[in-house]
Amino acid sequence: MSFYASEAPDLFLNFIKSRRSSKLLSKRDVDLSDIKTALSTAISAPSAHNSQPWRFIVITDRSLMERLLDEMALEWRSDLQRDGYDETKIDKIVLSSRERTLRGSLWIIVCLTMAEMDRYPDEKRQRAEYVMAVQSIGSVIQNILLALHALGYGACWRCGPLFAQGPVTRVLKIPEDVEPQGLIEVGGVGGIRAMRRKDLSEVCYLNAWGSKLC
């Protein structure tokens, strides 16, 4: 059976709008078969040159989660110390983040590989190629979040691995030429906030910057 959004556009568009980040997940068992379904659906996302530069690590081991957070926290603490925060404030920030992230029953670490992206001799084009790969990662992450939403799970996309790529790479034995880009917490729906978005008239122009579309 095939499905085309054009057959029920309002239903499909409202489904997209209904997705929210679950900031404080509730407890729920997560079926690995559902995660496989979500990921196999998500990789239909577009990517630069059809390179599919995404790689995923699914984490269910609680001790591994705790170890990973401990290692990431060391780097985060160093950053916060350089920012001038006192130790009491740092402890509060790190502990709050740890408790929130451990609410996830399962994590998906999303990584980027440049292995099948084009290569250029000049920095300008090579930088653009890297950005194209990052954009592809964003595309697949959005698909993951929508698929999890369709399956009834709560999820939240965290960018912590970007700030602690060394510890994440080391703990998860990720190859040196692969970059961790994000962490998706998965569990029961919880901590949903009201959507706050700028009006389209504030972010969209017609034909040239500053010329209002609506």
PAFI-953438 format. One line per 3 residues: their letters; for each residue x, y, z of C-alpha. Coordinates in nm, 2 decimals, always signed. Last residue first. Example, Ala and Ser with C-alpha at 12.3 -4.5 7.8 and 13.67 -1.06 7.14 Angstrom:
# PAFI-953438
sa = +1.37 -0.11 +0.71; +1.23 -0.45 +0.78
***
This chain:
# PAFI-953438
clk = +0.31 +3.80 +0.40; +0.62 +3.74 +0.19; +0.78 +4.05 +0.31
sgw = +1.06 +4.21 +0.11; +1.35 +4.24 +0.36; +1.59 +4.01 +0.19
anl = +1.50 +3.95 -0.17; +1.25 +3.75 -0.38; +0.99 +3.72 -0.10
ycv = +1.10 +3.71 +0.26; +1.06 +3.47 +0.54; +1.16 +3.49 +0.91
esl = +0.95 +3.76 +1.07; +0.65 +3.72 +0.85; +0.65 +3.35 +0.94
dkr = +0.57 +3.44 +1.30; +0.85 +3.33 +1.54; +0.80 +3.00 +1.71
rma = +0.72 +2.91 +2.07; +0.55 +2.57 +2.11; +0.41 +2.51 +2.46
rig = +0.64 +2.29 +2.66; +0.64 +1.91 +2.69; +0.81 +1.78 +3.00
gvg = +0.71 +1.42 +2.93; +0.65 +1.16 +2.66; +0.80 +0.82 +2.75
gve = +1.15 +0.73 +2.65; +1.42 +0.83 +2.40; +1.71 +1.06 +2.44
ilg = +1.87 +1.16 +2.11; +2.24 +1.25 +2.13; +2.42 +1.45 +1.86
qpe = +2.71 +1.51 +1.63; +2.97 +1.23 +1.71; +3.24 +1.27 +1.45
vde = +3.39 +0.98 +1.24; +3.75 +0.99 +1.12; +3.89 +0.89 +1.46
pik = +3.69 +0.57 +1.46; +3.43 +0.56 +1.75; +3.52 +0.34 +2.04
lvr = +3.21 +0.45 +2.24; +3.41 +0.57 +2.54; +3.69 +0.73 +2.33
tvp = +3.47 +0.90 +2.07; +3.23 +1.04 +2.33; +3.53 +1.16 +2.54
gqa = +3.69 +1.34 +2.25; +3.37 +1.48 +2.10; +3.28 +1.67 +2.41
flp = +3.11 +1.99 +2.29; +2.95 +1.83 +1.98; +2.85 +1.53 +2.20
gcr = +2.63 +1.77 +2.41; +2.40 +1.86 +2.12; +2.08 +1.71 +2.26
wca = +1.77 +1.60 +2.06; +1.48 +1.50 +2.28; +1.24 +1.21 +2.24
gyg = +0.90 +1.10 +2.36; +0.77 +0.78 +2.21; +0.44 +0.71 +2.05
lah = +0.56 +0.54 +1.73; +0.47 +0.84 +1.52; +0.67 +1.06 +1.75
lal = +0.97 +0.82 +1.72; +0.94 +0.85 +1.34; +0.92 +1.23 +1.36
lin = +1.23 +1.25 +1.58; +1.42 +1.01 +1.36; +1.33 +1.21 +1.05
qiv = +1.45 +1.53 +1.21; +1.78 +1.36 +1.29; +1.81 +1.25 +0.93
sgi = +1.78 +1.60 +0.80; +2.02 +1.75 +1.06; +2.28 +1.49 +0.96
sqv = +2.24 +1.59 +0.60; +2.30 +1.95 +0.69; +2.62 +1.84 +0.86
amv = +2.73 +1.66 +0.54; +2.66 +1.98 +0.34; +2.86 +2.18 +0.59
yea = +3.15 +1.95 +0.54; +3.13 +1.99 +0.16; +3.12 +2.37 +0.20
rqr = +3.44 +2.35 +0.41; +3.60 +2.15 +0.13; +3.49 +2.40 -0.12
ked = +3.66 +2.69 +0.07; +3.96 +2.50 +0.19; +4.09 +2.41 -0.16
pyr = +4.20 +2.07 -0.28; +3.85 +1.93 -0.29; +3.70 +1.60 -0.16
dme = +3.35 +1.47 -0.22; +3.17 +1.30 +0.06; +3.18 +0.92 +0.09
amt = +3.41 +0.89 +0.39; +3.30 +1.22 +0.54; +3.14 +1.04 +0.84
lcv = +2.90 +1.20 +1.08; +2.76 +1.05 +1.40; +2.42 +1.03 +1.57
iiw = +2.42 +0.88 +1.92; +2.08 +0.72 +1.99; +1.99 +0.69 +2.36
lsg = +1.76 +0.45 +2.54; +1.55 +0.47 +2.86; +1.61 +0.84 +2.87
rlt = +1.57 +0.99 +3.22; +1.94 +0.97 +3.24; +1.97 +1.29 +3.04
rer = +1.77 +1.49 +3.29; +1.97 +1.37 +3.59; +2.30 +1.43 +3.41
ssl = +2.20 +1.78 +3.30; +2.09 +1.88 +3.65; +2.41 +1.74 +3.80
vik = +2.63 +1.93 +3.55; +2.46 +2.26 +3.61; +2.45 +2.23 +3.99
dik = +2.81 +2.12 +4.02; +2.92 +2.41 +3.79; +2.73 +2.66 +4.01
ted = +2.90 +2.53 +4.32; +3.24 +2.52 +4.15; +3.23 +2.89 +4.05
ygd = +3.17 +2.98 +3.69; +3.44 +3.18 +3.51; +3.39 +3.07 +3.15
rql = +3.72 +2.88 +3.18; +3.57 +2.69 +3.47; +3.26 +2.61 +3.26
dsr = +3.48 +2.47 +2.98; +3.68 +2.25 +3.22; +3.35 +2.13 +3.38
wel = +3.22 +2.03 +3.03; +3.53 +1.83 +2.96; +3.50 +1.64 +3.28
ame = +3.12 +1.61 +3.24; +3.17 +1.42 +2.91; +3.36 +1.15 +3.08
dll = +3.10 +1.11 +3.36; +2.82 +1.12 +3.11; +2.98 +0.84 +2.91
rem = +3.03 +0.64 +3.22; +2.67 +0.68 +3.32; +2.54 +0.58 +2.98
lsr = +2.77 +0.28 +2.98; +2.64 +0.17 +3.31; +2.29 +0.21 +3.19
dti = +2.34 -0.01 +2.88; +2.07 +0.07 +2.62; +2.28 +0.27 +2.37
vif = +2.21 +0.28 +2.00; +2.51 +0.40 +1.80; +2.42 +0.56 +1.46
rwp = +2.61 +0.65 +1.14; +2.51 +0.93 +0.91; +2.70 +1.04 +0.59
qsn = +2.42 +0.91 +0.36; +2.63 +1.00 +0.05; +2.32 +1.06 -0.16
has = +2.54 +1.33 -0.32; +2.44 +1.55 -0.02; +2.17 +1.37 +0.18
pas = +1.79 +1.34 +0.17; +1.62 +1.15 +0.45; +1.51 +0.79 +0.38
iat = +1.75 +0.70 +0.66; +1.48 +0.80 +0.91; +1.25 +0.51 +0.82
sla = +1.52 +0.25 +0.89; +1.60 +0.44 +1.20; +1.25 +0.45 +1.34
tki = +1.18 +0.09 +1.26; +1.51 -0.02 +1.42; +1.41 +0.19 +1.72
dsl = +1.07 +0.02 +1.73; +1.24 -0.32 +1.72; +1.45 -0.22 +2.01
dvd = +1.14 -0.18 +2.22; +1.16 +0.11 +2.46; +1.03 +0.06 +2.81
rks = +0.89 +0.38 +2.95; +0.98 +0.62 +3.23; +0.89 +0.98 +3.16
llk = +1.12 +1.21 +2.96; +1.19 +1.56 +3.09; +1.25 +1.79 +2.79
ssr = +1.03 +1.59 +2.55; +1.08 +1.78 +2.23; +0.75 +1.84 +2.05
rsk = +0.59 +1.69 +1.74; +0.24 +1.82 +1.68; +0.34 +2.04 +1.39
ifn = +0.45 +1.74 +1.18; +0.13 +1.56 +1.26; -0.07 +1.87 +1.16
lfl = +0.10 +1.87 +0.82; +0.02 +1.50 +0.76; -0.35 +1.53 +0.86
dpa = -0.39 +1.85 +0.67; -0.23 +1.70 +0.36; -0.44 +1.38 +0.34
esa = -0.41 +1.24 -0.01; -0.13 +1.48 -0.09; +0.08 +1.31 +0.18
yfs = +0.10 +1.01 -0.04; +0.07 +0.66 +0.09; +0.14 +0.34 -0.09
m = +0.00 +0.00 +0.00
***
